[in-house]
Amino acid sequence: MSQARTPQHRRPAMALAAAAALVAALVGGGDTPGASSAGRDEALAIALAKRGLIADARSVVWLDVPPFGVVRAASQSALAFLRAVPGEQEPHDIYLVTAKLSPEGVLLRTGKAFNLTETSAVDELAPVAGAGWVAFSERNMLGDEPPRTVRLLKLSGEAAGDDEEQWSRLERVQAGLTRLQQTGRVAGLARVTYELQTAPKQLLLQVQDGKLLVKADGEQVVIDPLQPLSVPDSMTVEVPPARRPGNLITWSVDRVRSVVGSEAMQYVKAIAYTAKDAIRAEQEDVTDNTGADSIAEDLGQETLEPATREIPVDPEIGFPPPPLTPWLKRVLPGEGKWNAKSDDPFIHTLPGLPPTFVTTFIRGDRRRQATRGYIALWDPRLVQLNMMAG
């Protein structure tokens, strides 16, 4: 007969069970996306409203659902996708919002909201979400055609294309920082666009067995987010290529503008250009730069030469007009004098008439002597210029 365990024998087993329970409580939690509670969605919409975003609480989908462990709830942020507008008269966009939730799923703090679409002529509809992906359809605001475009966003990030492999290290860093600013993720979001060949009367998106189910009238298309390019002939698929960053200055300006806004950026540019102008003015005063060398280079000359004004045959024509009066005391050769373009083989001049085209330059800033403007005139009786688009 076995001897009954004493309290001393039970302590290790009880301690092991307690440790296992503690680990489960700290680390536990599901990863499968699902429906969120109405209270959490409403709280998120109210928090975004304080930032000026009018969110549709019914459109909120969470990629993580509680219960969470204490460690996970404290160290990780939950991701939510929703439909919102920055103003009452604007179309909806899809936003990615980071949030802190309690282990029970109560909204504790709302993080950043990233506009993933930012379109002005398209209204995005409510999203659906699966494990690591979200999809939504969009309606064109410029016509009455029903929705026919579906977009899939994957958290796996943008795949490096053939062109991106040829980028410099600086350009790759720029692209990563741009994605981080736009989506909150260095890798960004992988984007796939689907478009039905014919616009259906009704388009419905659902999640079925972890895949995207597209219902278009009587047709059903199942899209596997792991193989997003495999679609039937009734649907086209497009993966936008990675956009190569511009030069460092323009890229930096764009990044600052996205943070402070376009209006504030105009003030920043005004201050920067004013400072730049003041520095150049001091440089011109020190070096006594009148702009003569740069003007001669613009005109294709080694040194500035005085221009000869041709007097029109008929004084009533009035072309060319009288010379311009320079503003600066130190007048450069040819400044304000009309220079005839009669030696150009592509410009026809009729016998007995003044030249068809005349040009000159003039400086208009006494503080910045090197700044100048170029003027070209033509005889409207011989040349007619019309505006063209493009």
C-alpha positions in Angstrom: 0.0 0.0 0.0 1.4 3.4 -1.1 2.0 6.0 1.6 -0.2 9.2 1.4 1.7 12.3 0.4 2.5 14.8 3.1 2.1 18.5 2.7 5.8 18.8 2.1 5.4 16.4 -0.9 2.6 18.5 -2.4 4.4 21.8 -2.3 6.6 21.2 -5.4 3.6 20.1 -7.5 1.5 23.1 -6.3 4.3 25.5 -7.0 4.7 24.0 -10.5 1.0 24.3 -11.2 1.0 27.9 -10.0 4.0 28.8 -12.2 2.3 27.2 -15.2 -0.9 29.2 -14.5 1.1 32.4 -14.1 3.0 31.9 -17.4 -0.3 31.2 -19.2 -1.9 34.3 -17.7 1.1 36.5 -18.7 1.7 35.2 -22.2 -1.7 33.8 -23.2 -3.9 35.4 -25.8 -5.2 34.6 -29.3 -3.9 35.8 -32.6 -6.9 35.1 -34.7 -8.8 38.1 -35.9 -12.4 38.4 -35.0 -15.3 40.7 -34.2 -14.6 43.4 -31.6 -17.0 44.5 -28.9 -19.3 47.4 -29.7 -18.1 49.3 -26.6 -14.5 49.1 -27.7 -15.4 50.2 -31.2 -17.4 53.2 -30.0 -14.6 54.2 -27.6 -12.2 54.2 -30.5 -14.5 56.3 -32.6 -14.9 58.8 -29.8 -11.1 59.0 -29.3 -10.6 59.7 -33.0 -13.4 62.3 -33.1 -11.3 64.4 -30.6 -8.6 64.5 -33.3 -11.1 65.6 -36.0 -11.6 62.2 -37.6 -15.3 61.1 -38.1 -15.0 57.4 -37.7 -17.6 54.8 -38.5 -17.7 52.6 -35.4 -19.5 49.8 -37.3 -16.6 49.5 -39.7 -13.9 48.8 -37.1 -12.1 45.5 -37.5 -9.3 44.4 -35.1 -6.4 42.1 -36.1 -6.0 41.0 -32.5 -8.8 40.1 -30.1 -8.7 39.7 -26.3 -8.2 38.1 -23.9 -4.5 39.0 -23.8 -1.9 38.1 -21.3 -0.6 40.9 -19.0 2.8 41.0 -20.6 1.4 41.1 -24.1 -1.1 43.7 -23.3 1.6 45.9 -21.8 4.2 45.4 -24.4 2.3 45.2 -27.7 -0.2 47.4 -29.4 -3.4 46.1 -31.1 -4.1 47.1 -34.7 -7.5 48.3 -35.9 -8.6 49.2 -39.4 -11.6 51.4 -39.9 -13.4 53.8 -42.2 -13.2 57.5 -41.4 -13.3 61.0 -42.9 -11.3 64.1 -41.9 -14.4 66.3 -42.7 -18.1 66.0 -43.2 -18.0 66.7 -46.9 -15.1 64.5 -47.8 -15.1 60.8 -48.9 -14.1 58.0 -46.6 -10.6 56.7 -46.3 -9.2 53.6 -44.6 -7.2 54.2 -41.5 -4.8 52.0 -39.5 -4.9 52.8 -35.8 -2.7 51.5 -33.1 -4.2 51.1 -29.6 -3.4 49.8 -26.2 -5.9 47.3 -24.8 -6.3 45.8 -21.3 -6.0 42.0 -21.0 -9.8 42.0 -21.1 -10.0 44.1 -24.2 -10.9 47.5 -22.8 -9.5 50.4 -24.8 -6.8 52.1 -22.7 -5.1 54.5 -25.1 -5.4 55.3 -28.8 -2.1 55.6 -30.7 -1.4 57.0 -34.1 -3.9 56.9 -37.0 -2.4 56.4 -40.4 -4.4 57.2 -43.6 -3.7 54.3 -45.9 -5.7 55.5 -48.9 -6.0 59.3 -48.8 -8.1 59.6 -52.0 -10.3 62.6 -53.0 -12.4 61.1 -55.7 -12.9 57.6 -54.3 -15.0 56.6 -51.3 -13.7 53.5 -49.5 -16.3 51.1 -48.0 -16.1 49.1 -44.7 -13.1 46.7 -44.5 -13.0 43.1 -43.6 -9.9 41.5 -42.0 -8.2 38.1 -41.7 -5.0 36.9 -40.2 -2.5 39.6 -41.2 -4.5 41.2 -43.9 -7.4 43.6 -44.6 -9.5 44.1 -47.7 -12.1 46.7 -48.8 -13.9 47.9 -51.9 -14.2 51.4 -53.2 -16.8 53.5 -55.0 -15.9 56.1 -57.6 -17.3 59.5 -56.6 -17.2 60.9 -60.1 -19.9 58.7 -61.5 -22.9 56.5 -60.6 -21.1 53.2 -61.4 -21.3 50.7 -58.5 -18.1 49.5 -56.8 -15.9 47.2 -58.9 -12.5 47.7 -57.3 -11.2 45.7 -54.3 -7.9 46.4 -52.5 -6.0 44.0 -50.3 -3.5 45.2 -47.7 -1.1 42.7 -46.1 1.0 43.3 -43.0 3.8 41.2 -44.4 5.1 44.4 -46.0 6.2 45.4 -49.5 8.3 42.9 -51.4 11.5 44.2 -52.9 11.2 44.4 -56.7 13.9 44.2 -59.3 14.2 48.0 -59.5 14.5 48.3 -55.7 17.5 46.0 -55.7 19.3 48.6 -57.8 18.6 51.4 -55.3 21.4 52.9 -53.3 21.6 52.2 -49.5 20.5 55.8 -48.9 17.4 55.4 -51.1 16.5 52.2 -49.2 16.7 54.0 -45.9 14.6 56.8 -47.3 12.0 54.3 -48.5 11.9 52.6 -45.1 11.5 55.9 -43.3 8.7 56.9 -45.7 6.8 53.6 -45.1 7.3 54.0 -41.3 5.8 57.5 -41.5 2.9 56.5 -43.7 2.0 53.1 -42.1 3.8 52.9 -38.8 5.8 49.9 -40.1 9.3 50.0 -41.7 8.3 47.3 -44.1 5.0 49.1 -45.0 2.0 47.2 -46.3 1.9 45.0 -49.3 -0.8 46.3 -51.6 -2.8 44.3 -54.3 -5.6 45.8 -56.4 -8.3 43.8 -58.0 -10.8 45.0 -60.5 -13.8 43.2 -62.0 -14.1 43.3 -65.7 -17.8 44.4 -65.5 -19.3 46.4 -62.7 -21.6 44.2 -60.6 -24.9 45.4 -59.2 -23.8 44.3 -55.8 -20.3 43.7 -54.4 -19.8 42.0 -51.1 -16.6 41.1 -49.2 -16.5 38.3 -46.6 -13.9 36.2 -44.8 -14.2 32.5 -45.4 -11.7 30.0 -43.8 -9.0 32.7 -43.5 -9.4 33.7 -47.2 -11.1 36.7 -48.9 -14.5 35.9 -50.5 -15.6 38.3 -53.2 -19.3 38.0 -54.1 -20.2 39.9 -57.3 -23.9 39.3 -58.1 -24.0 35.5 -58.8 -20.3 35.0 -59.0 -18.0 34.1 -56.1 -14.2 34.5 -56.1 -12.0 33.2 -53.3 -8.7 35.0 -53.0 -5.9 33.4 -50.9 -3.9 36.3 -49.3 -0.8 34.0 -49.4 -1.2 33.7 -53.2 -2.9 37.0 -54.0 -2.1 37.0 -57.7 -4.1 33.8 -58.5 -7.5 35.1 -59.7 -9.9 34.1 -62.5 -10.1 35.9 -65.9 -13.1 37.9 -64.8 -10.9 39.9 -62.5 -7.6 41.8 -63.2 -4.9 42.1 -60.6 -2.2 44.7 -60.1 0.6 45.1 -57.7 1.9 48.7 -57.6 5.7 49.0 -57.9 7.7 50.5 -55.1 8.1 54.2 -55.6 11.7 55.4 -55.8 12.5 58.3 -53.4 13.5 61.6 -54.8 16.6 63.5 -54.0 17.4 64.1 -50.3 16.1 67.7 -50.2 12.7 67.1 -51.8 12.3 63.9 -49.9 13.0 65.7 -46.6 10.6 68.5 -47.5 7.8 65.9 -48.2 8.5 64.1 -44.9 8.3 67.4 -42.9 5.1 68.5 -44.9 3.4 65.3 -44.0 4.0 66.0 -40.3 3.3 69.7 -40.0 0.9 70.1 -42.9 1.0 72.1 -46.1 0.1 75.4 -44.6 2.8 75.3 -41.9 5.3 74.1 -44.6 4.7 77.3 -46.5 5.9 79.3 -43.5 8.9 77.0 -43.2 9.8 77.5 -46.8 9.2 81.3 -46.6 11.7 81.5 -43.7 14.2 79.3 -45.4 14.1 81.2 -48.7 14.3 84.5 -46.9 17.4 83.4 -45.1 18.9 82.1 -48.3 18.2 85.3 -50.1 19.8 87.3 -47.3 22.9 85.2 -47.5 23.2 85.5 -51.3 22.7 89.3 -51.0 25.6 89.6 -48.6 27.7 87.4 -50.9 27.0 89.7 -53.9 27.9 92.8 -51.9 31.2 91.3 -50.8 32.1 89.9 -54.2 30.6 92.9 -56.1 28.7 90.4 -58.4 26.5 92.3 -60.9 25.5 89.1 -62.7 27.2 90.0 -65.9 29.1 86.7 -66.3 26.0 84.6 -65.6 23.8 86.7 -68.0 26.4 86.4 -70.7 26.4 82.6 -70.2 22.6 82.5 -70.4 22.7 84.4 -73.7 25.5 82.2 -75.2 28.1 85.0 -75.1 31.6 85.1 -73.6 31.0 88.7 -72.5 28.0 91.0 -72.6 27.7 93.0 -75.8 25.6 96.0 -76.4 22.5 95.4 -78.5 21.5 97.5 -81.4 17.8 98.5 -81.6 16.4 98.4 -85.1 14.1 101.3 -85.8 10.8 100.2 -87.4 10.2 101.3 -91.0 6.7 102.7 -90.2 6.7 104.7 -87.0 2.9 104.0 -86.5 3.7 100.3 -86.0 5.3 100.8 -82.7 7.3 97.6 -82.8 9.7 97.1 -81.2 8.7 99.4 -78.3 11.1 102.0 -76.8 14.0 100.6 -74.7 13.4 99.8 -71.1 14.8 102.1 -68.5 17.2 100.1 -66.1 16.5 100.5 -62.4 20.1 100.0 -61.3 22.7 102.8 -61.6 25.4 100.4 -62.9 23.8 99.5 -66.3 25.2 96.5 -68.0 25.8 96.4 -71.7 22.6 95.6 -73.6 20.4 95.9 -70.5 17.0 97.1 -71.5 17.9 97.3 -75.2 16.0 95.2 -77.7 18.1 92.6 -79.4 16.8 91.5 -82.8 16.6 87.8 -83.5 16.9 88.2 -87.3 19.8 85.8 -87.7 17.8 82.7 -86.7 17.0 80.5 -89.7 13.8 79.3 -88.1 12.4 82.9 -87.7 11.1 84.5 -90.9 11.4 88.2 -91.3 9.5 90.0 -94.1 11.3 92.7 -96.1 10.7 96.2 -95.0 9.4 95.2 -91.6 11.1 95.1 -88.2 12.4 91.8 -86.8 9.8 89.3 -85.9 11.3 88.6 -82.4 13.2 90.8 -80.1 14.7 90.0 -76.6 16.3 91.8 -73.7 17.1 91.5 -70.1 16.7 93.8 -67.1 17.6 93.6 -63.4 14.9 94.8 -61.0 16.4 94.3 -57.5 18.8 96.9 -56.2 19.6 94.7 -53.3 20.3 91.6 -55.4 22.1 93.0 -58.5 22.6 89.5 -60.0 18.9 88.7 -60.2 17.4 89.4 -63.7 14.5 88.8 -65.9 14.4 88.0 -69.6 11.8 89.4 -71.9 10.8 88.2 -75.4 8.4 90.1 -77.7 7.1 89.1 -81.1 5.2 90.9 -83.9 1.6 89.8 -83.5 0.9 90.4 -87.2 3.3 87.7 -88.1 3.2 85.3 -85.2 0.2 83.9 -83.3 0.7 81.9 -80.2 -2.1 79.7 -78.7 -2.3 77.8 -75.4 -2.1 74.1 -75.5 -2.9 71.6 -72.8 -0.2 69.1 -71.7 
